[in-house]
Amino acid sequence: MKGSRFLTAAALAALVSTAACTTDPQTGERRISKAAIGGIGGALGGYLLGDLVGGRRDRTEKIIGAGIGGLAGAGIGAYMDRQERELRARTAGTDVQVIRRGDDLVLNIPSGITFAYDSAEVQPEFRRTLDQVAATLGEYNQTYIDIYGHTDSTGSDAYNPALSERRALSVADYLARGGVQQARLATRGYGETQPIASNDTDDGRAANRRVEIKIVPVTQTDTGRY
């Protein structure tokens, strides 16, 4: 059963890799085009394509309540471009990956550099990097921030979701203490259900133990303010 979940994820990843892509002229990063995203949306589902934790309506109400406005038109891409460059600069030399998906950003953080074994406390040696991330997210505040926790298949199906949720909450709390508005933050623990590699090898399990920070622009369409 656990192996079949990985095969499904791998098949979806292959589908993404063969979709139409564009190359960022500044970073050289390959990105999935919006047209391609629309074409494969039914196959990929909400996790990869951007459903917000808690639902967009509820999240937007919190954003509006916090006095955060929306972005419009070409300003959305330009805003996320600047934020991407800043995050890449501030996480350079670490194991943090900055991934661009359309106008969204995902920070892939291996839990091995973030947490000790079976712990949800951010390790001291990673706090400086997370401080830099918090500073950037605080500066670029016109975004929703989802934080996802993941584990490998070691441990029980009952235990892993709770551990992954505690780790996501720990990162969210750290960002909030670093100045990121709580209204922008939401968390979810996926346990072992979203592997990106095989759980049959040490390297694969290490890749699956991770925290992801997803950054989604708030638009004027969301807020209804034009």
Residue pairs with C-beta under 8 A, 6 or more apart in sequence:
2 153
2 192
2 199
3 198
3 199
3 200
5 192
5 193
5 195
6 195
6 197
6 198
6 199
9 194
9 195
9 196
12 43
12 44
12 48
13 196
15 40
15 43
15 44
16 32
16 40
16 44
16 48
19 32
19 33
19 36
19 37
19 39
19 40
20 32
20 33
20 35
20 36
21 30
21 31
21 32
21 33
21 36
22 30
22 31
22 33
23 29
23 30
23 31
24 30
24 31
24 100
26 81
26 85
27 84
27 85
27 88
29 100
31 100
31 101
31 102
32 101
32 102
33 102
34 102
37 49
37 101
37 102
41 49
47 190
47 194
48 101
50 101
50 102
50 104
50 214
50 216
52 59
52 144
52 146
52 186
52 216
53 59
53 146
53 186
53 187
53 188
54 186
56 222
59 144
59 186
60 218
60 222
60 223
62 183
62 184
63 144
63 183
63 184
63 218
63 222
63 223
64 223
65 183
66 181
66 183
66 184
68 141
68 142
68 181
68 183
68 184
68 218
69 142
69 218
69 220
69 223
69 225
70 142
70 218
70 219
70 220
70 221
70 222
70 223
70 225
71 79
71 142
71 217
71 218
71 219
71 220
72 219
72 220
72 226
76 103
76 217
76 219
77 103
79 140
79 142
79 217
80 100
80 103
80 104
80 105
80 215
80 217
82 140
83 105
83 136
83 140
83 143
83 215
84 98
84 100
84 105
86 136
86 139
86 140
87 98
87 105
87 107
87 133
87 136
88 98
90 129
90 132
90 133
90 135
90 136
91 98
91 107
91 129
91 132
91 133
94 113
94 129
95 109
95 110
95 113
96 107
96 108
96 109
96 129
96 133
97 107
97 108
97 109
98 105
98 106
98 107
99 105
99 106
99 107
99 108
103 216
103 217
104 214
104 215
104 216
104 217
105 214
105 215
106 212
106 213
106 214
106 215
107 133
107 212
107 213
107 214
107 215
108 210
108 212
109 171
109 210
109 211
109 212
109 213
110 206
110 207
110 209
110 210
111 150
111 151
111 167
111 209
111 210
111 211
112 206
112 209
113 123
113 125
113 126
114 122
114 123
114 126
114 130
114 167
114 171
114 211
115 121
115 122
115 123
115 167
115 170
116 123
118 163
120 163
120 166
120 167
120 169
120 170
121 170
122 130
122 170
122 171
122 174
127 174
130 171
130 174
130 175
130 178
131 178
133 175
133 213
134 174
134 175
134 177
134 178
134 179
134 180
135 178
135 179
137 143
137 145
137 175
137 180
137 184
137 215
138 178
138 179
138 180
141 180
141 181
141 184
142 217
142 218
143 184
143 215
143 216
143 217
143 218
144 184
144 186
144 215
144 216
144 217
144 218
145 172
145 175
145 180
145 184
145 185
145 186
145 213
145 214
145 215
145 216
146 186
146 187
146 188
146 213
146 214
146 216
147 168
147 169
147 171
147 172
147 175
147 185
147 186
147 187
147 188
147 211
147 212
147 213
147 214
148 164
148 168
148 187
148 188
148 189
148 190
148 194
148 211
148 212
148 213
148 214
149 163
149 164
149 165
149 166
149 167
149 168
149 171
149 187
149 188
149 189
149 190
149 211
150 164
150 190
150 191
150 192
150 194
150 195
150 208
150 209
150 210
150 211
150 212
151 160
151 163
151 164
151 191
151 192
151 208
151 209
152 192
152 195
152 199
152 204
152 205
152 206
152 208
152 209
153 160
153 192
153 195
153 199
153 205
153 208
154 199
154 205
155 163
155 192
157 191
157 192
160 191
160 192
161 189
161 190
161 191
162 189
163 189
163 191
164 189
164 190
164 191
165 187
165 188
165 189
166 189
167 189
167 211
168 187
168 188
168 189
168 211
169 187
171 187
171 211
171 213
172 185
172 186
172 187
175 185
176 182
176 185
192 199
192 208
195 204
195 208
196 207
196 208
196 210
197 203
197 204
197 205
197 207
197 208
198 204
199 205
199 208
220 226
